[in-house]
Structure formats: structure tokens, C-alpha cells
């Protein structure tokens, strides 16, 4: 099981076979790095241990661990021979109950000594709990698994998984409906990792500083798996903390990092404390994904760090990356998520016809990184696929140069008495106001119009602006029907568990209506 060079191409085991034996693979602040030799040995031990418990290829293992190197290593080592199902450690008992049942988890892995309601849920459901024990004297990410007494057996399929085996299972956000299960094969996740390697020209000497949660596709594939696919390393923080970021940055000396726009905006707000770390660093680019990056934030980041900001476009069903702005000297376009960066991308109308460049429609994709379909959900699959094209649910335009511009989720487009408003367009305009630090435009219910335009706004520290001033500013730059009729001023805009701003349900959450 330790001869990784012979593992099937398109598998996680084959992917981690690429790195040089003594090269760093997984690191963490204040700890020595785990080498590729160590990671491969860990994967072999872990798969053998799971096999001895009767858990093998295709068996789903729920993972509830805090962010850090052990979570990254567990994702890779368990995924080499079973199906990983990372869950948000912050879930409530009722949420854990839903996910463990929906996943049909064969086992649960938790950190030894970590208090979490998922333990009681697993016991109630008869799901065996394996304790992950970090090695305090070993390198970052090193661990052992302790199985409950009596858990033994032979797996249906043992050893390292192959390209067609299921590697990772995640749920959609379920913002407007029941969360859907997205199964991703080894071929899907390794194809996406390789797409990111090519897009960013990642190499063995690259170091990624990960601040993304590792229960989400962005951090798992872009930060962890893409780094390992390149033979490079990923330094895993315990989670995003803007006040600790520059200390980690100075120690890790990353060549890149990836985050969601709200994280980038928070880093800008504490930029003064990071000047010395930035000046002594070796960063070559910053990546942004998982939500639209306001052009103003992109330009401010480039000014702050002195490197290009590469905005990309991803989603769970595509094992993350679909499009990306290219590295220099190719042009990167503020307000655009770039060109196709792995799968084919098209624009489709409601009838399933592909549209020419410049036409507005639904973004569709196809390629080796795309899921074959939602699990046990024929209705969702019927709506999601048009032939072999996957409908993303996002609306956008591809220009003559192949650059894709998002206008919003179809469900987020505001329908004001039949007039359609892109909330992303309104966000971009309002972000130009000197007093505005952050904004999210959303639909609020209206008794006559159906929906009306509203905006939640966070002002810059020390700045002042009222609704009349922002409305006048927007009216000079937008058609009148696109101008928000209601502004809500907040100290912080509500975010989802991965740090993304959430438009859907915001009106109800804030208690606003027209």
C-alpha cells in the first residue's frame, strides 16, 4: 500500500505521490512541516487502519475537526481510501443529526477531547466514533486514529481509491431549499486541483497560507489539494483572524493565499499593522473566489500588497474552480471572474440554447471536474442538466475576449415589477462612494411591485453618509429603477459560515419591506 508511484492516475493517492520525499507538504504556524514522505506514510497508515475497521472505498466518513493542519491531513489521508464528508464544527445538534443521516455516514472522526454535540448524535444513530489524536512531538498534521473497541471487519473494497471512486461529499447551502448532496469522484477533485495548478502556475516552491474553513470546497481544493498537486506546501492556520494574519504571514512567507471577498475587505481594514510583514515577504499573487469581488477591493488589495489579485469563479458542483482571471502579463479584468479555467463555459437561454458572446443568460459548464449529478434527487438533476451541460444557477455574460462577468444568482436577481436588477451591479456602484466600506444589495418584498431594491451598508470608520446621500450618488450612475429605495446601515453585514455575504433571506433577517 505504500508504493504510491503505482497508484491509479486521477486519484488522491497518485496526486500526493508527486511531491519530493523531503519537501514540505503541510505546515502550521509554530510547528515543523510534514514532508511528502510523512504525508504518504500517514495516508498508508490511515487507510490500513480504516480498512481494519471495515471502512474502505466508497464508505462515507464524516469529519468534524477544527481548522488546522490535522484537518488538512485528515482530508487527504482519509480521502486516499474512503469518502470524506467534512462538516462545520459549529453546527447545532439538529444540523448534525440531519447531515449524518442524510450522508449515511459509516463513521465519524472527531478530535480527541473536543466537546461537540455530534458525539451524542452519532451515538444515537449508531455511527461509530473514531478519535483523532494529534502527535504533539511530530510534524504539523501528524495524527493517529483510535477506534472504539470491537470495531473491526473487512471493507467491501480496501486499499487506495481509484479515479472513479467517490472522494468527497458535500451539501449545497440549502438557502432556499433542502440541501442537496453533491458527490465528487477522485477524478473530479484531482482534475480541479490540476486546473488550479495550471491557472496559477503553481510549482514545488510555492507556499499557500490557508485561512479558509476546511469544511468548504474552496479551502479543500484550492488551498490544500492544488498545493499538493503542484508538489508545493500549504500552511494551515486555525481559521481566519485578521489580527493574527500578518504574524502568520511573516512566519510562513507564503507565495500566495486565497480567500473570500469579506476576508480580503477585513484585511484591508487592518492594513497598517501588516506593512512590515508585506515588505519582507515574497508574495506573487492573491486569489479571491466564492463570491464577487468588488473592483474597488481588488484595486485596494493590489495597492496594499503590491501583487496581482486573481479573481476566480467556483462552486461545489464543479469541485470548485470554473473560471479565473489569468496571471500577468495576460489581462485581468476587475469585475470579471476571468476566462474558462478548466471546464468549458457557455451561456444558455431557458430553452437550452447556447447563446453568442455578449448575450445575457445562465452560465453552464461541462468537464471532468463537474459532478455527475446530485444524489437521489432526480428532480434537481432534471433542472440542473441540459444534456451534458450543468446549469450553475448563475446569470452572466461572456464578452468577445472570453471574459465572464457575473450579474448574480438567478434567485438573487431582483424583479421589480418586471424590471430585472442585478444586485452585483448596484453593489459595484455604491462601493465607489467614499464613505462605503461594504455593501450588499438585496430584494425586499413590496406590496405593489413584488420586490423592491434595498441595500445593507457598512460605512468606513469615521465616515458619514445617510440614505439621501447614497440614493443621490446611485441615481447619478444607475437607471432610477435600480436605485435602492431602502438603505439599512449596519456595523456588520450577516455572513454565512464560510464568510460569504448572503443576499437571500436578508430582508427577512433585517425585518425590512417596502
Secondary structure, DSSP 8 states (H G I E B T S, - for coil): ---GGGS-TTSHHHHHTSS-TTSEEEEETTEEEEEHHHHHHHHHHHHHHHHHBT--TT-EEEEE--SSHHHHHHHHHHHTTSEEEE--TT--HHHHHHHHHHHT-SEEEEETT---THHHHHHHHT-EEEEEEE-TTS-TT-EEEE--TT--B--SS-SS--TTSEEEEEE---SSS---EEEEEHHHHHHHHHHHHHHHT--TT-EEEE-S-TTSHIIIIIIIIHHHHTT-EEEE-SS--HHHHHHHHHHH--SEEEE-HHHHHHHHHTGGGGHHHHHT----EEEE-SS---HHHHHHHHHHHSSEEEEEEEEGGGTEEEEE---TTS---TT--BEE-SSEEEEE-TTS-B--TT--EEEEEESTTS-S-BTT-HHHHHHHEETTEEEEEEEEEE-TTS-EEEEEETTTSEEETTEEE-HHHHHHHHTTSTTEEEEEEEEEEETTTEEEEEEEEEE-TT----HHHHHHHHHTTS-GGGS-SEEEE-SS--B-TTS-B--TTHHHHHT---
